[in-house]
Amino acid sequence: MAMAMAIATTTLLDIYLNTARQVGCPPDQLRYFRLGEYCAQPKQLRFHAMARLADLPGGPTQLGFGGARGPGKSTAAIAQVALDDCQRMPGLKALFLRSIGASARESFEDLLTKVLGVYRHLYVPSKARIEFANGSQFQFGGFRTEGDIGKYVGIEYDVLCIEEANLLPQDRVDQLRGSVRTSKQNWRPRTYLTFNPGGIGHAWIKRRFIEPWRRDEQADTAFVFSTVDDNAFVNPEYVAYLDSLTGWLKSAWRYGDWDIAAGQYFTTWHADAHVVEPFNIPTSWHVWLAMDYGFVHPNVVHLLAESGEGEVYIVGEHAQQRWLVPRHARAVRAMLDRCGIGEKRVNVFLAGADIFAERGTVGGTIADQWKAEGFPLTVANDDRLMGAAEWLRRLGDVDAGMAPTVRIFSTCARLIECLPALEHDPHRPEDVLKWNADSEGKGGDDSYDSSRYGLMHVARRDTGRVYAIPY
């Protein structure tokens, strides 16, 4: 019996070592893990090997580990920093940030005990910090909202680890990354991020990590996809819980589907059904414009067309921030030209009510300035609940055999990215959660607002209510 157990143990060890070698874990990294009695699983080993690539000139400095829930992301991230990075680089200063909202009342001590239970270290609870004999420090911090991030910005760290990075907007994460720098030789600063689909950071994480990984075009970023199926140590009750979920929640949390968002509002969105390639708009179709005004935030204008059968096509998109009205007006005319639509064909140009009161920088309201450029505007119905309901109605439900009555040209990239990332407002579930663009104008719900103004223009046929008020 003892010999059989020894043979089985040897076989498991051989499998572990072979897997580690295949994914690129160097021998010294495995020695550090063995000293901490940490046995990484295959996907965790991939993450650890990827972390060592950050040592190389031109290697990735932003390393993501994510997908679904339950693959052991937090354990791997802490083990990488505490058992490998902090041990091989004396005097290293590391920061680990995680959400401390309602779902994260579990203490840091629980996680530390799991990873560092046998490893020699000093935990200083009053400072939420681990200190190692070689002078390395591992600082722990938490955030409830994105506003809490400011207290960590500006402090120099050699390595940063952010858990649930999808709960933060891109500009906050980039501000933190600005603090990741070093004066140490033979060390390249790097950031480790764990994340799941969904949250306010869904779109930028998908853009920065998931899409380059899918295209096999990773450079400064590297990503390891993992699900609960990759974690042999997770309790079966948790797997059963994930399996019991339905809809978008199951797709995101169980299978790590990055084409939807946790809390997703428009769960019937399917890019293959709702996105079409551009075509020439027949001259008999009704055509109109809709705009969500912005200066600091992007100013978005959409061109819409309705077929004789009542199907709506969103055929053109203009989006820019910090432009004055004359420049926007020229861009809208250029958009009309690209789409083969004569300006005289535009039946109405809708806009949110705010611009009919907001004063511009050159006198008059914003609406007055558009009128001076040859675009008289009409007040759109900006009822948020009715607009969201109209979008849902027109999306249909292709899985249930309900054909959509709205489609989007593939050239409207901003709207296509925005719609599947929108979430329910937790304080008003029937509404879409407001989402502001970052400082570079990326993300945000401005394109959604513009499009719902446009859809409400034709919704009156079904409700008998007139939504557009001439200006």
TORNU-196389 format. One record per residue (C-alpha): x, y, z. Coordinates in steps of 0.02 Angstrom, whole numbers. Layout:
TORNU-196389
[rec [X,Y,Z]]
...
end
This chain:
TORNU-196389
[rec [0,0,0]]
[rec [140,119,49]]
[rec [230,84,-114]]
[rec [71,115,-213]]
[rec [46,281,-126]]
[rec [228,328,-159]]
[rec [208,285,-343]]
[rec [46,387,-353]]
[rec [129,534,-266]]
[rec [278,525,-382]]
[rec [163,520,-532]]
[rec [70,675,-473]]
[rec [234,765,-440]]
[rec [296,718,-613]]
[rec [137,785,-691]]
[rec [154,947,-593]]
[rec [337,971,-641]]
[rec [307,926,-823]]
[rec [162,1050,-833]]
[rec [268,1185,-752]]
[rec [409,1156,-874]]
[rec [292,1154,-1024]]
[rec [215,1324,-981]]
[rec [384,1401,-943]]
[rec [399,1410,-753]]
[rec [586,1420,-711]]
[rec [660,1304,-577]]
[rec [692,1442,-449]]
[rec [509,1495,-456]]
[rec [455,1318,-415]]
[rec [579,1313,-271]]
[rec [502,1470,-196]]
[rec [329,1393,-212]]
[rec [388,1232,-131]]
[rec [458,1328,18]]
[rec [286,1402,41]]
[rec [203,1232,15]]
[rec [104,1309,-127]]
[rec [52,1190,-265]]
[rec [-11,1286,-414]]
[rec [-137,1211,-534]]
[rec [-109,1211,-723]]
[rec [-192,1379,-762]]
[rec [-110,1457,-610]]
[rec [57,1392,-673]]
[rec [24,1478,-839]]
[rec [-4,1641,-745]]
[rec [156,1619,-645]]
[rec [257,1582,-801]]
[rec [182,1735,-883]]
[rec [236,1839,-732]]
[rec [416,1789,-761]]
[rec [404,1849,-941]]
[rec [386,2024,-867]]
[rec [570,2011,-817]]
[rec [623,2011,-999]]
[rec [654,2167,-1104]]
[rec [497,2194,-1206]]
[rec [398,2072,-1099]]
[rec [221,2110,-1040]]
[rec [199,2232,-895]]
[rec [9,2212,-879]]
[rec [-39,2033,-837]]
[rec [-219,1978,-822]]
[rec [-292,1820,-746]]
[rec [-479,1800,-763]]
[rec [-631,1735,-849]]
[rec [-763,1656,-741]]
[rec [-780,1645,-553]]
[rec [-692,1517,-446]]
[rec [-529,1471,-536]]
[rec [-417,1526,-392]]
[rec [-366,1696,-460]]
[rec [-339,1780,-292]]
[rec [-234,1636,-225]]
[rec [-123,1639,-379]]
[rec [-101,1828,-376]]
[rec [-49,1833,-193]]
[rec [64,1682,-213]]
[rec [151,1762,-361]]
[rec [188,1923,-267]]
[rec [223,1853,-93]]
[rec [308,1687,-131]]
[rec [401,1730,-291]]
[rec [423,1916,-324]]
[rec [454,1971,-144]]
[rec [575,1828,-111]]
[rec [686,1845,-263]]
[rec [697,2035,-256]]
[rec [752,2102,-86]]
[rec [672,2266,-35]]
[rec [527,2248,-156]]
[rec [376,2356,-118]]
[rec [210,2282,-177]]
[rec [29,2338,-162]]
[rec [-124,2224,-169]]
[rec [-292,2310,-191]]
[rec [-462,2229,-180]]
[rec [-643,2281,-164]]
[rec [-705,2289,14]]
[rec [-889,2301,-31]]
[rec [-1027,2189,32]]
[rec [-957,2037,-58]]
[rec [-784,2056,16]]
[rec [-806,2056,204]]
[rec [-692,1905,211]]
[rec [-532,1971,290]]
[rec [-363,1984,212]]
[rec [-302,1873,353]]
[rec [-404,1726,287]]
[rec [-326,1741,116]]
[rec [-153,1764,187]]
[rec [-168,1611,298]]
[rec [-217,1509,147]]
[rec [-66,1563,45]]
[rec [66,1605,176]]
[rec [21,1489,318]]
[rec [192,1406,331]]
[rec [300,1540,255]]
[rec [405,1647,371]]
[rec [335,1822,371]]
[rec [277,1960,488]]
[rec [100,2022,469]]
[rec [69,2195,541]]
[rec [-122,2210,558]]
[rec [-119,2395,604]]
[rec [-32,2433,440]]
[rec [-112,2293,337]]
[rec [61,2245,282]]
[rec [170,2089,268]]
[rec [355,2109,299]]
[rec [486,1982,245]]
[rec [661,1953,313]]
[rec [743,2019,153]]
[rec [660,2189,172]]
[rec [519,2161,47]]
[rec [348,2227,95]]
[rec [176,2176,34]]
[rec [47,2311,71]]
[rec [-139,2273,67]]
[rec [-273,2403,30]]
[rec [-457,2409,-8]]
[rec [-581,2516,-103]]
[rec [-769,2533,-88]]
[rec [-787,2655,-232]]
[rec [-672,2718,-367]]
[rec [-649,2877,-264]]
[rec [-552,2778,-134]]
[rec [-414,2745,-260]]
[rec [-343,2920,-243]]
[rec [-255,2883,-79]]
[rec [-143,2757,-165]]
[rec [-97,2865,-315]]
[rec [74,2945,-310]]
[rec [155,2819,-193]]
[rec [293,2720,-277]]
[rec [270,2531,-291]]
[rec [377,2404,-382]]
[rec [229,2292,-417]]
[rec [41,2320,-409]]
[rec [-93,2186,-396]]
[rec [-278,2234,-420]]
[rec [-412,2108,-381]]
[rec [-578,2128,-472]]
[rec [-507,2263,-583]]
[rec [-672,2258,-680]]
[rec [-748,2359,-537]]
[rec [-640,2510,-582]]
[rec [-643,2626,-732]]
[rec [-495,2630,-848]]
[rec [-431,2801,-797]]
[rec [-422,2750,-613]]
[rec [-322,2595,-653]]
[rec [-207,2694,-765]]
[rec [-181,2822,-626]]
[rec [-128,2680,-512]]
[rec [-12,2610,-644]]
[rec [73,2780,-647]]
[rec [134,2740,-472]]
[rec [215,2577,-527]]
[rec [397,2623,-551]]
[rec [562,2568,-477]]
[rec [743,2616,-448]]
[rec [796,2434,-426]]
[rec [912,2354,-551]]
[rec [856,2192,-633]]
[rec [673,2227,-595]]
[rec [540,2281,-718]]
[rec [385,2358,-637]]
[rec [226,2265,-677]]
[rec [40,2256,-636]]
[rec [-59,2098,-603]]
[rec [-247,2110,-626]]
[rec [-383,1982,-591]]
[rec [-557,2009,-661]]
[rec [-723,1935,-715]]
[rec [-842,1991,-852]]
[rec [-952,2137,-802]]
[rec [-934,2291,-697]]
[rec [-892,2468,-747]]
[rec [-724,2409,-814]]
[rec [-792,2273,-927]]
[rec [-769,2367,-1091]]
[rec [-592,2428,-1063]]
[rec [-532,2260,-995]]
[rec [-607,2173,-1145]]
[rec [-523,2298,-1260]]
[rec [-354,2293,-1173]]
[rec [-338,2109,-1127]]
[rec [-471,1997,-1205]]
[rec [-470,2056,-1385]]
[rec [-278,2051,-1406]]
[rec [-279,1878,-1326]]
[rec [-412,1818,-1447]]
[rec [-314,1888,-1595]]
[rec [-150,1818,-1528]]
[rec [-79,1994,-1536]]
[rec [-25,2019,-1355]]
[rec [122,2135,-1324]]
[rec [125,2238,-1165]]
[rec [-25,2140,-1100]]
[rec [-41,1954,-1070]]
[rec [-195,1857,-1015]]
[rec [-236,1685,-946]]
[rec [-417,1630,-964]]
[rec [-483,1514,-828]]
[rec [-648,1450,-758]]
[rec [-702,1353,-605]]
[rec [-669,1193,-704]]
[rec [-483,1232,-687]]
[rec [-491,1229,-496]]
[rec [-486,1054,-422]]
[rec [-497,1121,-245]]
[rec [-658,1222,-257]]
[rec [-801,1151,-155]]
[rec [-935,1061,-258]]
[rec [-1072,1167,-181]]
[rec [-999,1321,-263]]
[rec [-991,1234,-432]]
[rec [-1172,1181,-409]]
[rec [-1217,1362,-371]]
[rec [-1134,1423,-530]]
[rec [-1219,1286,-630]]
[rec [-1389,1339,-560]]
[rec [-1375,1516,-630]]
[rec [-1468,1564,-788]]
[rec [-1455,1691,-927]]
[rec [-1317,1820,-931]]
[rec [-1264,1779,-753]]
[rec [-1223,1599,-797]]
[rec [-1134,1648,-957]]
[rec [-1026,1773,-865]]
[rec [-992,1692,-697]]
[rec [-991,1508,-746]]
[rec [-914,1516,-918]]
[rec [-825,1684,-921]]
[rec [-914,1750,-1076]]
[rec [-836,1920,-1112]]
[rec [-963,1960,-1246]]
[rec [-1090,2002,-1113]]
[rec [-1081,2091,-946]]
[rec [-1134,2037,-774]]
[rec [-1288,2139,-733]]
[rec [-1311,2164,-919]]
[rec [-1467,2262,-962]]
[rec [-1490,2208,-1142]]
[rec [-1476,2020,-1119]]
[rec [-1552,1987,-1290]]
[rec [-1409,2074,-1379]]
[rec [-1326,1964,-1510]]
[rec [-1197,2046,-1621]]
[rec [-1223,1918,-1759]]
[rec [-1409,1962,-1765]]
[rec [-1404,2148,-1732]]
[rec [-1248,2206,-1826]]
[rec [-1252,2213,-2016]]
[rec [-1134,2274,-2150]]
[rec [-1175,2443,-2228]]
[rec [-1284,2456,-2382]]
[rec [-1362,2597,-2482]]
[rec [-1517,2667,-2398]]
[rec [-1666,2668,-2519]]
[rec [-1730,2841,-2563]]
[rec [-1905,2794,-2500]]
[rec [-1845,2765,-2321]]
[rec [-1874,2890,-2182]]
[rec [-1709,2964,-2119]]
[rec [-1669,3066,-1963]]
[rec [-1529,3117,-1843]]
[rec [-1515,3105,-1654]]
[rec [-1386,3181,-1538]]
[rec [-1327,3169,-1358]]
[rec [-1232,3332,-1330]]
[rec [-1067,3336,-1240]]
[rec [-910,3441,-1229]]
[rec [-804,3363,-1091]]
[rec [-894,3200,-1126]]
[rec [-911,3145,-1307]]
[rec [-1040,3228,-1417]]
[rec [-1125,3084,-1511]]
[rec [-1236,3097,-1665]]
[rec [-1322,2950,-1748]]
[rec [-1401,2938,-1919]]
[rec [-1554,2824,-1922]]
[rec [-1664,2758,-2061]]
[rec [-1830,2666,-2060]]
[rec [-1885,2542,-2192]]
[rec [-2061,2529,-2260]]
[rec [-2085,2377,-2147]]
[rec [-2047,2477,-1990]]
[rec [-1870,2411,-1962]]
[rec [-1746,2540,-1897]]
[rec [-1564,2543,-1952]]
[rec [-1432,2647,-1863]]
[rec [-1321,2683,-2010]]
[rec [-1199,2820,-1959]]
[rec [-1108,2877,-1803]]
[rec [-1008,3032,-1757]]
[rec [-925,3047,-1586]]
[rec [-797,3175,-1527]]
[rec [-761,3271,-1368]]
[rec [-703,3451,-1342]]
[rec [-760,3509,-1513]]
[rec [-862,3667,-1544]]
[rec [-1026,3661,-1638]]
[rec [-962,3717,-1810]]
[rec [-836,3576,-1814]]
[rec [-968,3449,-1763]]
[rec [-1085,3516,-1897]]
[rec [-952,3489,-2031]]
[rec [-924,3312,-1967]]
[rec [-1110,3273,-1972]]
[rec [-1119,3332,-2153]]
[rec [-969,3222,-2193]]
[rec [-1058,3075,-2109]]
[rec [-1212,3105,-2217]]
[rec [-1103,3108,-2372]]
[rec [-1018,2944,-2323]]
[rec [-1188,2863,-2302]]
[rec [-1253,2931,-2468]]
[rec [-1389,3034,-2383]]
[rec [-1427,3207,-2447]]
[rec [-1450,3337,-2311]]
[rec [-1624,3379,-2372]]
[rec [-1679,3199,-2342]]
[rec [-1656,3219,-2153]]
[rec [-1832,3230,-2083]]
[rec [-1786,3287,-1907]]
[rec [-1633,3312,-1797]]
[rec [-1670,3262,-1616]]
[rec [-1572,3313,-1463]]
[rec [-1587,3306,-1274]]
[rec [-1679,3449,-1190]]
[rec [-1524,3512,-1099]]
[rec [-1448,3597,-1250]]
[rec [-1600,3708,-1273]]
[rec [-1555,3793,-1109]]
[rec [-1366,3772,-1098]]
[rec [-1269,3924,-1154]]
[rec [-1125,3904,-1272]]
[rec [-955,3987,-1268]]
[rec [-995,4104,-1413]]
[rec [-1168,4163,-1363]]
[rec [-1340,4087,-1374]]
[rec [-1390,3913,-1325]]
[rec [-1307,3759,-1398]]
[rec [-1467,3732,-1499]]
[rec [-1453,3910,-1567]]
[rec [-1277,3872,-1626]]
[rec [-1331,3715,-1717]]
[rec [-1472,3812,-1798]]
[rec [-1347,3942,-1857]]
[rec [-1249,3800,-1940]]
[rec [-1403,3747,-2038]]
[rec [-1464,3610,-1920]]
[rec [-1624,3660,-1829]]
[rec [-1650,3541,-1684]]
[rec [-1802,3458,-1609]]
[rec [-1821,3413,-1426]]
[rec [-1813,3224,-1406]]
[rec [-1912,3123,-1283]]
[rec [-1779,3085,-1153]]
[rec [-1885,2974,-1040]]
[rec [-1753,2849,-986]]
[rec [-1869,2706,-941]]
[rec [-1970,2718,-1101]]
[rec [-1811,2733,-1203]]
[rec [-1736,2576,-1124]]
[rec [-1900,2484,-1150]]
[rec [-1902,2535,-1333]]
[rec [-1726,2470,-1358]]
[rec [-1773,2304,-1275]]
[rec [-1929,2288,-1381]]
[rec [-1836,2319,-1543]]
[rec [-1693,2201,-1502]]
[rec [-1818,2059,-1500]]
[rec [-1761,1890,-1435]]
[rec [-1679,1784,-1569]]
[rec [-1659,1638,-1449]]
[rec [-1848,1635,-1428]]
[rec [-1883,1660,-1613]]
[rec [-1926,1847,-1599]]
[rec [-1842,1939,-1741]]
[rec [-1762,2108,-1705]]
[rec [-1832,2268,-1781]]
[rec [-1672,2368,-1755]]
[rec [-1502,2338,-1832]]
[rec [-1338,2431,-1825]]
[rec [-1213,2458,-1964]]
[rec [-1042,2386,-1919]]
[rec [-967,2559,-1940]]
[rec [-1054,2619,-1781]]
[rec [-916,2545,-1672]]
[rec [-948,2649,-1517]]
[rec [-1131,2599,-1502]]
[rec [-1091,2416,-1536]]
[rec [-964,2417,-1394]]
[rec [-1079,2513,-1277]]
[rec [-1243,2416,-1286]]
[rec [-1185,2246,-1217]]
[rec [-1087,2333,-1078]]
[rec [-1236,2428,-1006]]
[rec [-1302,2368,-838]]
[rec [-1457,2385,-731]]
[rec [-1458,2531,-610]]
[rec [-1457,2444,-439]]
[rec [-1562,2586,-366]]
[rec [-1686,2583,-510]]
[rec [-1677,2411,-593]]
[rec [-1792,2457,-736]]
[rec [-1667,2592,-790]]
[rec [-1496,2581,-869]]
[rec [-1353,2627,-752]]
[rec [-1271,2793,-798]]
[rec [-1093,2768,-858]]
[rec [-976,2914,-892]]
[rec [-836,2909,-1017]]
[rec [-660,2919,-948]]
[rec [-543,3068,-966]]
[rec [-494,3010,-1141]]
[rec [-675,2996,-1198]]
[rec [-675,2806,-1197]]
[rec [-822,2706,-1132]]
[rec [-978,2792,-1069]]
[rec [-1162,2782,-1117]]
[rec [-1168,2935,-1231]]
[rec [-1194,2830,-1387]]
[rec [-1336,2737,-1303]]
[rec [-1421,2901,-1255]]
[rec [-1408,2965,-1432]]
[rec [-1479,2805,-1504]]
[rec [-1626,2797,-1383]]
[rec [-1673,2976,-1430]]
[rec [-1675,2915,-1609]]
[rec [-1779,2759,-1574]]
[rec [-1909,2857,-1476]]
[rec [-1944,2959,-1632]]
[rec [-2032,2811,-1712]]
[rec [-2099,2732,-1552]]
[rec [-2252,2844,-1561]]
[rec [-2328,2732,-1695]]
[rec [-2348,2592,-1569]]
[rec [-2402,2696,-1420]]
[rec [-2503,2833,-1501]]
[rec [-2398,2963,-1409]]
[rec [-2299,3099,-1496]]
[rec [-2124,3112,-1423]]
[rec [-2038,3246,-1528]]
[rec [-2069,3429,-1487]]
[rec [-2021,3550,-1628]]
[rec [-1899,3689,-1584]]
end
